[in-house]
Amino acid sequence: MIDVDPTTLTLEFLGGAILGALVGFGTKRVAKLLAVIIGVQLMVVRYLESQEILIIDYERLTAGLIGSQEQVASAEANVHWLESILSTIPVGLGFVSGFLVGYHRG
């Protein structure tokens, strides 16, 4: 049976909420700058590719992603899914709620 301690759950939730609020606040401040940087980078890469200065091998990129998904799937099969979900719920909910509050207030 799983022991549930309300004090521990509350502390984990509040800790996650505070961290989430800080991360959400910072994310909103940094998101526009990162969007501009990534947009400029993508435009430069697409321009260089259209001028045939840069060649991107998309088949090799997708082959690497497919191989890594198979490795992750085999590693996750050994972990009991209920235990992993129950151990992350308090911190995860606190982080997500704090992130949303920090993002909207920031």
TIVOVEX-486108 format. One record per residue (C-alpha): residue number from 1; x, y, z. Coordinates in pm, 1 decimal, padded with zeros to 6 digits, always signed. Each point is the difference from the previous one (the first is absolute). Example, Ala and Ser with C-alpha at 12.3 -4.5 7.8 and 13.67 -1.06 7.14 Angstrom:
NODE / 1 / +01230.0 / -00450.0 / +00780.0;
NODE / 2 / +00137.0 / +00344.0 / -00066.0;
// end
This chain:
NODE / 1 / +00000.0 / +00000.0 / +00000.0;
NODE / 2 / +00116.4 / +00350.6 / -00071.4;
NODE / 3 / +00040.4 / +00231.9 / +00299.9;
NODE / 4 / -00139.2 / +00349.2 / -00058.5;
NODE / 5 / +00120.3 / +00279.1 / +00227.7;
NODE / 6 / -00196.9 / +00326.1 / -00046.0;
NODE / 7 / +00286.2 / +00213.3 / +00132.2;
NODE / 8 / +00247.8 / -00142.8 / -00249.3;
NODE / 9 / -00247.5 / +00034.5 / -00285.1;
NODE / 10 / -00067.9 / +00363.1 / +00094.0;
NODE / 11 / +00370.3 / +00084.0 / +00020.2;
NODE / 12 / +00068.9 / -00167.7 / -00333.7;
NODE / 13 / -00292.5 / +00182.3 / -00161.7;
NODE / 14 / +00103.4 / +00340.0 / +00138.8;
NODE / 15 / +00362.5 / -00052.7 / -00093.1;
NODE / 16 / -00099.3 / -00095.3 / -00352.2;
NODE / 17 / -00237.1 / +00297.5 / -00020.0;
NODE / 18 / +00267.9 / +00248.0 / +00105.8;
NODE / 19 / +00254.6 / -00142.3 / -00241.5;
NODE / 20 / -00262.3 / -00008.6 / -00274.0;
NODE / 21 / -00093.1 / +00364.2 / +00059.5;
NODE / 22 / +00363.5 / +00106.2 / -00023.9;
NODE / 23 / +00054.6 / -00201.6 / -00314.7;
NODE / 24 / -00323.4 / +00128.1 / -00155.2;
NODE / 25 / +00090.9 / +00360.2 / +00074.9;
NODE / 26 / +00344.6 / -00044.8 / -00150.6;
NODE / 27 / -00134.7 / -00189.6 / -00297.3;
NODE / 28 / -00229.9 / +00280.1 / -00101.2;
NODE / 29 / +00286.9 / +00247.8 / +00018.3;
NODE / 30 / +00234.5 / -00212.9 / -00209.1;
NODE / 31 / -00249.6 / -00154.3 / -00246.8;
NODE / 32 / -00018.6 / +00295.0 / -00239.3;
NODE / 33 / +00376.8 / +00033.0 / -00020.9;
NODE / 34 / +00041.3 / -00371.7 / -00069.1;
NODE / 35 / -00275.4 / +00008.6 / -00261.6;
NODE / 36 / +00180.0 / +00276.5 / -00187.2;
NODE / 37 / +00336.6 / -00177.4 / +00021.0;
NODE / 38 / -00144.2 / -00332.7 / -00117.3;
NODE / 39 / -00197.3 / +00168.7 / -00278.1;
NODE / 40 / +00307.4 / +00178.4 / -00132.2;
NODE / 41 / +00202.4 / -00320.5 / +00020.8;
NODE / 42 / -00263.7 / -00195.3 / -00193.9;
NODE / 43 / -00017.8 / +00270.9 / -00266.3;
NODE / 44 / +00378.1 / -00004.2 / -00039.3;
NODE / 45 / +00011.4 / -00379.8 / -00023.7;
NODE / 46 / -00283.1 / -00006.8 / -00256.1;
NODE / 47 / +00171.2 / +00274.3 / -00202.8;
NODE / 48 / +00332.6 / -00183.8 / +00002.5;
NODE / 49 / -00178.7 / -00321.0 / -00097.5;
NODE / 50 / -00182.1 / +00172.3 / -00288.8;
NODE / 51 / +00330.6 / +00138.6 / -00127.4;
NODE / 52 / +00148.8 / -00352.4 / +00024.6;
NODE / 53 / +00268.3 / +00119.2 / +00238.8;
NODE / 54 / -00130.9 / -00229.2 / +00271.7;
NODE / 55 / -00134.6 / -00352.6 / -00052.1;
NODE / 56 / -00214.2 / -00165.3 / +00268.5;
NODE / 57 / -00041.4 / -00378.3 / -00009.0;
NODE / 58 / -00351.2 / -00042.1 / +00141.6;
NODE / 59 / +00008.4 / -00380.2 / -00030.4;
NODE / 60 / +00291.8 / -00027.0 / +00240.3;
NODE / 61 / -00169.9 / +00238.9 / +00243.2;
NODE / 62 / -00318.3 / -00206.6 / +00016.0;
NODE / 63 / +00193.4 / -00327.9 / +00024.0;
NODE / 64 / +00167.8 / +00127.2 / +00317.5;
NODE / 65 / -00335.7 / +00093.1 / +00152.3;
NODE / 66 / -00150.5 / -00339.5 / -00074.5;
NODE / 67 / +00295.2 / -00179.5 / +00158.7;
NODE / 68 / -00016.2 / +00207.3 / +00318.0;
NODE / 69 / -00373.6 / -00065.2 / +00041.2;
NODE / 70 / +00063.1 / -00374.9 / -00002.3;
NODE / 71 / +00263.2 / +00033.5 / +00274.0;
NODE / 72 / -00230.7 / +00207.6 / +00218.9;
NODE / 73 / -00286.4 / -00247.5 / -00044.8;
NODE / 74 / +00213.6 / -00293.5 / +00113.1;
NODE / 75 / +00128.0 / +00187.8 / +00306.6;
NODE / 76 / -00347.8 / +00108.0 / +00107.4;
NODE / 77 / -00137.9 / -00353.7 / -00015.3;
NODE / 78 / +00188.0 / -00090.8 / +00319.5;
NODE / 79 / -00160.5 / +00273.2 / +00216.5;
NODE / 80 / -00341.3 / -00058.7 / +00151.6;
NODE / 81 / -00220.9 / +00273.1 / -00142.5;
NODE / 82 / -00223.9 / +00051.6 / +00303.3;
NODE / 83 / +00287.6 / +00067.1 / +00237.5;
NODE / 84 / +00160.7 / +00247.2 / -00236.0;
NODE / 85 / -00325.9 / +00191.4 / -00053.4;
NODE / 86 / -00089.7 / +00013.6 / +00369.0;
NODE / 87 / +00345.0 / +00124.0 / +00097.0;
NODE / 88 / -00014.9 / +00295.4 / -00241.2;
NODE / 89 / -00360.2 / +00119.1 / +00046.8;
NODE / 90 / +00048.6 / +00243.4 / +00294.7;
NODE / 91 / +00310.1 / +00167.9 / -00137.1;
NODE / 92 / -00132.2 / -00004.3 / -00356.4;
NODE / 93 / -00334.6 / +00156.9 / +00087.6;
NODE / 94 / +00168.0 / +00262.4 / +00215.6;
NODE / 95 / +00251.7 / +00082.9 / -00270.1;
NODE / 96 / -00261.1 / +00024.8 / -00274.6;
NODE / 97 / -00235.5 / +00217.1 / +00205.6;
NODE / 98 / +00284.1 / +00225.9 / +00112.2;
NODE / 99 / +00133.5 / +00019.4 / -00354.5;
NODE / 100 / -00339.0 / +00109.7 / -00131.4;
NODE / 101 / -00040.3 / +00263.3 / +00272.0;
NODE / 102 / +00354.2 / +00131.7 / -00051.4;
NODE / 103 / -00038.8 / +00003.9 / -00376.4;
NODE / 104 / -00328.8 / +00188.5 / +00006.2;
NODE / 105 / +00109.8 / +00244.3 / +00272.9;
NODE / 106 / +00343.8 / +00062.7 / -00151.6;
// end
